[in-house]
Amino acid sequence: MSDEPTIVHHSHPTDDVPGCGVAAYGMLLILFFLLGIGGMTLSSLALLQAGGSAGPTRLMSGREVSVWRLQPMRDAGLLELTEVPAAWHDETMSGNGTEACALTQDAVLRVESPQGWAIGYERITDVKLIDQERLITVEIYSNTGEILRCFFNPKEGGDRLARMIKSEAGLIERR
């Protein structure tokens, strides 16, 4: 027998598992990278889809409208250079104002560029709101037989425009 102590080696439970710490960390980083790239791609696509076409807009105050969107009405002779309508609605998918309706102090305006029409409130005899499932039409009738039509998608304010015109034309009693 020798006087040297006997050294017994006990294996740790993790010694039998292959080493994958760095690889697992690398895979986690790659996963986060791919999630980030995917999120940026989807958000960019959503922005392009939403910003690519403005679509028809809600009925809004003329003060909220960009000057260039009112230019077709000015070109048609419906608005003066500095005139701003009280209410305005764009019907085009591109949002460029080439098909729009507006209310001024004394008339209802409609432009289908390059043509424009106006009916003064004193000439309005009736206003009808035709509510179909996907299209709301406001028809404005004049005492000369003219009919102006303004087209709205649901929840864009067609009912409000009809009420405003009726009020200005004196077709409803003010309380």
C-alpha positions in Angstrom: 0.0 0.0 0.0 1.1 3.4 -0.7 0.8 6.4 1.5 -0.7 8.5 -1.3 -4.3 9.5 -0.9 -6.7 8.1 -3.4 -8.5 10.7 -5.4 -12.0 9.8 -6.5 -13.5 11.8 -9.4 -17.3 12.2 -9.4 -18.8 13.4 -12.6 -21.2 16.4 -12.4 -24.6 15.9 -14.1 -23.9 18.6 -16.6 -20.7 17.0 -17.8 -22.7 14.5 -19.8 -24.7 17.2 -21.7 -23.0 18.5 -24.9 -22.0 22.2 -24.7 -24.5 24.4 -26.3 -24.4 27.6 -24.3 -22.9 29.8 -27.0 -25.0 28.2 -29.7 -28.2 28.7 -27.7 -27.4 32.3 -27.1 -26.6 32.8 -30.8 -29.9 31.2 -31.8 -31.8 33.5 -29.4 -30.1 36.6 -30.9 -30.9 35.4 -34.4 -34.6 34.9 -33.3 -34.8 38.5 -31.9 -33.1 39.8 -35.1 -35.7 38.0 -37.3 -38.6 39.2 -35.2 -37.3 42.8 -35.4 -36.9 42.6 -39.2 -40.3 41.0 -39.5 -42.0 43.7 -37.4 -40.3 46.5 -39.3 -41.3 45.0 -42.6 -45.0 44.6 -41.5 -45.2 48.1 -40.1 -43.6 49.5 -43.3 -46.1 47.6 -45.4 -49.0 48.9 -43.3 -47.7 52.5 -43.6 -47.4 52.2 -47.4 -50.9 50.6 -47.7 -52.5 53.3 -45.5 -50.5 56.2 -46.9 -50.6 55.2 -50.5 -54.1 56.3 -51.1 -55.9 58.7 -48.8 -59.3 57.6 -49.9 -62.5 59.6 -49.4 -62.4 61.8 -46.4 -64.9 62.7 -43.8 -66.8 66.0 -44.0 -64.5 68.6 -42.5 -64.1 72.3 -42.0 -62.5 74.1 -44.8 -59.8 75.4 -42.4 -58.6 71.8 -42.0 -58.1 71.3 -45.8 -54.7 71.7 -47.4 -54.5 74.6 -49.8 -53.6 72.4 -52.8 -56.7 70.2 -52.3 -58.9 73.3 -52.8 -57.2 74.2 -56.1 -59.6 72.3 -58.4 -62.4 74.4 -57.0 -60.4 77.5 -57.6 -59.6 76.4 -61.1 -63.3 75.8 -61.8 -64.1 79.4 -60.6 -66.0 78.2 -57.5 -63.7 79.7 -54.9 -61.7 82.9 -54.8 -58.0 82.8 -54.2 -58.2 83.3 -50.4 -61.7 81.9 -49.9 -62.1 78.9 -47.6 -65.3 76.9 -47.5 -67.2 76.3 -44.3 -67.4 72.6 -45.0 -65.6 70.4 -47.5 -65.7 66.7 -48.6 -63.3 65.0 -51.0 -64.8 62.0 -52.9 -61.7 60.9 -54.7 -59.6 57.8 -53.7 -56.4 59.8 -54.2 -57.5 62.7 -52.0 -56.6 65.3 -54.6 -59.9 67.2 -54.5 -60.8 66.8 -58.2 -64.2 65.5 -57.1 -65.5 67.3 -54.1 -68.5 69.1 -52.5 -68.3 72.2 -50.3 -70.4 74.7 -48.5 -69.6 78.4 -48.5 -71.5 81.3 -46.9 -74.0 81.5 -49.7 -73.9 78.3 -51.8 -73.4 74.6 -52.2 -70.4 73.8 -54.5 -69.6 70.7 -56.5 -66.5 70.1 -58.6 -65.7 67.4 -61.0 -62.5 68.8 -62.4 -62.4 70.8 -64.6 -66.1 71.6 -64.3 -67.8 73.1 -61.3 -71.4 73.9 -60.2 -72.9 76.1 -57.5 -76.4 76.4 -56.1 -77.2 79.3 -53.9 -79.1 78.5 -50.7 -82.0 80.7 -51.8 -82.5 78.5 -54.8 -82.6 75.2 -52.9 -86.1 73.6 -52.8 -85.3 70.2 -51.4 -82.4 68.1 -50.0 -82.7 64.3 -50.0 -80.4 61.8 -48.3 -80.3 58.5 -50.1 -78.8 55.9 -47.8 -77.7 52.8 -49.5 -75.6 50.1 -47.9 -72.2 51.2 -49.1 -73.0 54.7 -50.5 -74.8 57.7 -49.2 -75.9 60.3 -51.7 -77.0 63.8 -50.8 -79.1 65.2 -53.6 -79.7 69.0 -53.6 -82.6 70.2 -55.8 -82.8 73.8 -57.1 -85.9 75.8 -58.3 -84.3 75.8 -61.8 -84.3 72.0 -62.0 -80.6 71.5 -61.2 -79.6 68.6 -59.1 -76.2 68.4 -57.3 -75.1 65.1 -55.9 -72.5 64.6 -53.2 -71.3 61.1 -52.5 -70.2 59.7 -49.2 -69.1 56.4 -47.7 -70.9 55.5 -44.5 -69.7 57.5 -41.4 -68.1 60.2 -43.5 -70.8 62.9 -42.7 -73.3 62.7 -45.5 -76.2 63.1 -43.0 -74.5 66.1 -41.4 -74.0 67.8 -44.8 -77.7 67.3 -45.6 -78.7 68.8 -42.2 -76.4 71.8 -42.8 -77.7 72.5 -46.3 -81.4 72.2 -45.0 -80.6 74.6 -42.2 -78.8 77.2 -44.5 -81.6 76.9 -47.1 -84.3 77.4 -44.4 -85.9 74.1 -45.1 -86.0 73.2 -41.4 -87.2 75.2 -38.5 -84.5 76.6 -36.2 -85.2 76.1 -32.6 
